[in-house]
Amino acid sequence: MQAKTKGESLVRLLNVGKAYRQPNGQVISIMENIDLELRTGEIVALLGPSGSGKSTLMRIITGLVAPTSGQVLYREQPMQGLNPGAAIVFQSSALYPWLTVLENVELGLKALGEGPRSRRRKALRMIDIIGLDGFENAYPKELSGGMRQRVGFARALAVEPELLCMDEPFSALDVLTAENLRFELLDLWLEHKIPTQSILIVTHHIEEAVILADRIIVLGSNPGRVRADFPVTLPHYRDRKNPEFQATVDRIYKILTNPHVDELEELEPRPTTIASPQEPRYPLLPHVRIGSIAGLLELLEHRKEDLYRIAQELQLELDDILPIVEGAQMMELVELKEGDISVTPIGNAFIQGDIDQRKLIIRQQLLKHIRLVQQIHTFLMAKQNHRIPESLVLDILERHFTPQEAERQLNTAIDWGRYAELFGYDEPSKEIFLEVSEPEEPLPLETTAV
């Protein structure tokens, strides 16, 4: 089945950036240099790791958040305030529990000043289209999760938006309900049963993006930026077993697992500009435990496997498996080439080792590769009592991250350091302290960079 004809520009972002100023005056950049266009007649999927600014970007497009720099155009005119042609479906249905289905769907129309008769007619029509006929007078507590999300869709579509924005709309649903809703939405789009001219969906589900989208945009993180923007030419409805479908999924995994290579750099090189001197960005640690990394290594023993297949085998979504892989990569325990993941010699030594040998391997890799752990260890060694307050490290981290992210970064470093018996943490005093142990000879490992 053919999708709607793609046409004119609906929304354009020109060199858009978003930053927040911390109470200490430090500016934290969430995203930088975002250039993208949403056109009529297309479904666009926005993918990226946690912290890449996907939801923030959607809120900039809808006018809920103002950019710090750059410009947003709607129908080629500078956008001031809310986007007049956009509506949002959130991850949770966000219904008012004291209102009926009909009253919830009427809310957007009421806010636009529609009269009672007109908004009732439009709301009932959309309730019927979305498959909730007969539940007009039901309250949210009487509905299943899937039905509540349908109400959210009906409410957004009732105002007849040109652009429908969806922020992970299926992620809170069970697998079967989510799959059913995806294809029902696709039916409505392909059969022109809804007035929407363009759809933007934020998702962490790669297959969902390939199933629905005519175009996929992949964001990078720290700060958020567009790393890839490419069309999906497969006709609807798409078969997951189709080799081209699987090749597209593999392509996205390759982009996401090679954060230093942007497809845009290869396809559309930008003019070289001289950047102003800037402090190097602080490496972002993935929020994963060593136990999760160990589990991945055990699964990969004697295997070189496509990361997409590993994710399917583990039944993990993008935001679940990528941090584990990134943590293993940072410690040189796994190697990624062209989307295939395999264990390095150091990773194999970890798999074969007993608990003490595993701890020693992690200790060596942390001190060799993880800047935050190196700094904490250096501070502890420099102190006569080998103790430092956590506030010392947080003050440094908050120059690079929000206070919440700085705390998560410190917690991750402490968790990794504890596993490796490099340092411990005293909760009552909020102090990090050096673990005292006998000097150890390094394991005879092959440590050639991979």
C-alpha positions, 0 to 999 in steps of 0.5 A: 500500500502506498503512503501519502504523497510527500510534499511541502515543508511543515516544520523546519529547524535551523541550527537549533540548540537548547541549553540550561544554566545551572545555579552555579552559572555553568551552562549545560548544553542539551543539544546543538546545531540541529537542522531538520525538516518535517514535510507533509505526507511522511511519518518520521521516527526519531531514535537515539540513546537516552539523554540524546534530547529526543523528547526535548526536540519534540517539545521544541517542535511543538512549541512547549519548549523554546530553543536557546539558539537557532530558529523554528519555522512553521509553514516557512514562518518563524514560530512564536509560542505554541505550534498552531498545527501540532498535537501530542500523544504522550507515553502515558495517556494523561487523562483526567480521571473525573472526566468521561471518554467523551469529555476527555476527547473534547478538552483540546477542542474546548481549549480552541474555543469550539462550541459545545455542539461542534466539539461534541460532533468532532469528538464523537467522530474521532472516538468512532474512528479510533475504535472506542464507539460505545465507551463515550460515557466510560471513565478512565478507570474502567478502561484497559491500558490500550483503551486509555491510550486510544483516548489519548490518540482521539483527543490529539486527533480531534483538533485535526492537527497537521502534525501529530507528535507521539512521545513513545506512545506504545512503550507503556503497553504490553507487546500485543496491545502495542503491536495492534495499536501500531498497525491500527494507526498505520491503517488510519494514516494509509487510508487517509482516515485522519486529517493529519499531514505528518507524524513524528514519533519518538521511540527507543524501539528500532523495529517500531521505527522501521515498521512505521516510518518513511524517514528515520532520524538518529540522534547522538548524545552529550550533546544531542545532534543529528547523526543520521537522516535517511528514508525507508523505502520499503512499501507498507505493510512491512515484513520483519523477515524481509532482508531489506527490513533486517538490513535497515535495522542493522544499519541503525544499530551500526550507527548507534554503536559507532557514536564517533561516526555520523552518516551525515558527515559521509553523505553531506559534509558541512563547510569547515568552520573554526570552532572557539576553544572549549573545554573537552566534554566529560565522558558520559558513563552508561548507568549499568552494573558490572553484573549486566556487562558480565552477563553479556560477556557470558552470552557472547562466549565463543560467538561473533553475533549481530547486535540486533540478534543479541537484542532479540535473544535477550528481549531487550529494547534499544535503551536497555542493551546499548548502555551495557554494550557501551560499558563493555566497550569502554573497558575494552571487553567487547569489540564492535565491527559493522554491527557485529559484536564479539568478545576481546581477549581481555573479555575472554580472560574475564569470562574464564577468570574466577571472581578475584581475577574478574575483579582485578581485570575490571580494576585494571581496565577502569584505571586505564580507560575510565577518566572519572574512576581515575580521578577519584582514585588519584584524589584518594591517593593524594589524601593522607587519610585516603578519604574525600567527600562526594561533594568534591567529585560532584562539584567537578561533574556539575560543570559538565552535567545537570545535578541529577546526571552528575549524581548518576555519574558518581553513583555509577563510578562508585558502583564500578569502583566497589566491584573492582575493590578500588574504593568504597563509599560511606553513606552516613558521612557521604565520603568515598574511601580507598580500599586497602589491599596487598599489591598485586601483579597484573594479569598477563593479558593481551591489552592491545587496543581494539 
